[in-house]
């Protein structure tokens, strides 16, 4: 048995009850079917039972609803023949496809419409504007249902459309934007190749003509007139002129210019970007009395010219502007914009400084009156003649007080005082040598106590209030009418400076702290002036390199009213008190020691030296070699039972030492400390205490010994200047000896 299935096309508009024939409409038939109803046909697949149903007895297939090809183009079904009684399959399941046949039920559509397009004005015929495309949902492979043809319904004769491609083109030449700018075009799309009965759709295209520079600028009239008063300010606008241009944007930009020399010399013209007007400005002041009228030839030219349209003519235009100058009553005009005058200082009141001149620029030539601006401070030094304009002084002027004076002179017409003009006047005060020079010193002159004869104490200069022409070249000298100064002299360096030089050796601030030195200074002016300045010289202790030390402190003591004798008395009292305290402590300690020292007591070994000494001849009481030369003491072996491994060397200071002894310097404190450590750490000696005493004058003294021991001899005349090199500790000692020496000499 075999089944026969034939493919049929069903229209979606086919009635639902239409039967499908075997050969054309769709009918299933099995060879096992005898026509007695024992065979049952069944159907399954897409739409089976809902869209398509089958007659179980005959095998005819029916559609229950209309079909839409645009939604679904075909269906796949499966059919089978069964034994009605046993439900056994008489044949295997068969598959067949039902295709939906298309009909023209969809009109063309423009999915992107409406459209907006532009095209330049004056475009040639056939210039492409825009292409439109319509779509049709029908089957393009079956019949003419989707074959579209385009046509123009509105927009002729300006535009046309290609029937196959939908391209819109210009159809009219020389379309002028200035005449008409906007166009509305309606395009129709019809299927069935445009035949009768076909469906159609339409869309709208709004076309705008864009501007090109096809219109030159034009002045509304050829001649213009303008009135400008002669008082118009230079650089300010005095009038406007405008040429019209029917184009838009940059195509309407205009550049204005004055093409004749008469007008270009006095006036300028520029373009206002917003209004496209020509702004006329004044380049030079107008003068009615000299020229009353001006003629300007103004040209307006497009700045952006399209050479394709040069055949239309030159894109420029000209006009004539006549300017009439108006007469205005003007303020007086000074002959100069700024007057500069000079006058010598100390000139008597009424001295003429100079004069200003002004005139009436009008044709009437009215007389002028002059005034000084009373609001200015310089007016009190000067006055002006109202008629002549001569300026004079009202009082003597001082260049050192004010070298320049600035005043303002005003001028007005006698007939019209309200019109004022101003001019600045600068008066320079010339210098006269009327100020003597004086010594320029801002600090106190310091004299070191250790100064030597011929030593420069300080270099001084002079100052002069006069200008360079009458000063700045100075000479110096001591007053000739005074006796010779025994302490200081003055040397002119011939370079406008002078040096103060010491004449004697050593100064002592305790004897005399302040000295006064008058100095005469001459300037280089004509005539030359001189001045005497008295300098105060302060004596102070100084360190090396001339650095001042202790001046402030000693000044404080001096201000407190303490004399030199009082200071010495206070120092002696302090020394006595210290001596008493030391003596008291010494006696108190001595009372605590046992009165009898047992020679058999091996616990202590006290070596006592209690001898004051008898001078240089007494060398038996105490051996001071350990104090003077610790290096030599090293050889004596204070601890003779044990020899120390390290040596310490100590040498006296270099100053005032014997030439035959050259010793190394050492810190005795470290020497004593080392000996103490050696004694504490030594385990090779019996366990008894050993008291070792070292007497030493101290650490850090740069001087040598002051003992008479090793003194080479007695000098008849002592020079204590070497004590200055020992440092501040011996400064007072040097002062006391120097003072005593000076007293003896006196």
ZINORNOR-V12019 format. One record per helix or strand of 3 or more residues. SS is the DSSP state (alpha for helix, beta for strand). FROM is the first residue (numbers start at 1). LEN is the number of residues. If there is no record, write none. Layout:
BEGIN
ss->SS from->FROM len->LEN
ss->SS from->FROM len->LEN
END
This chain:
BEGIN
ss->beta from->9 len->3
ss->alpha from->22 len->5
ss->beta from->39 len->7
ss->beta from->52 len->3
ss->beta from->60 len->4
ss->beta from->74 len->10
ss->beta from->94 len->8
ss->beta from->115 len->6
ss->beta from->128 len->4
ss->beta from->149 len->6
ss->beta from->159 len->3
ss->beta from->167 len->4
ss->beta from->182 len->9
ss->alpha from->192 len->3
ss->beta from->200 len->11
ss->beta from->223 len->7
ss->beta from->237 len->5
ss->alpha from->249 len->4
ss->beta from->254 len->5
ss->alpha from->261 len->6
ss->beta from->267 len->5
ss->beta from->278 len->5
ss->beta from->293 len->10
ss->alpha from->307 len->6
ss->beta from->316 len->11
ss->beta from->338 len->7
ss->beta from->352 len->4
ss->beta from->368 len->5
ss->alpha from->377 len->5
ss->beta from->382 len->3
ss->beta from->390 len->4
ss->beta from->404 len->10
ss->beta from->420 len->11
ss->beta from->438 len->3
ss->beta from->445 len->4
ss->beta from->456 len->8
ss->alpha from->468 len->3
ss->beta from->475 len->3
ss->beta from->488 len->5
ss->beta from->497 len->6
ss->beta from->514 len->9
ss->beta from->530 len->11
ss->alpha from->544 len->3
ss->alpha from->551 len->9
ss->alpha from->564 len->28
ss->beta from->604 len->3
ss->alpha from->625 len->4
ss->alpha from->630 len->7
ss->alpha from->668 len->14
ss->beta from->689 len->3
ss->alpha from->720 len->7
ss->alpha from->728 len->18
END
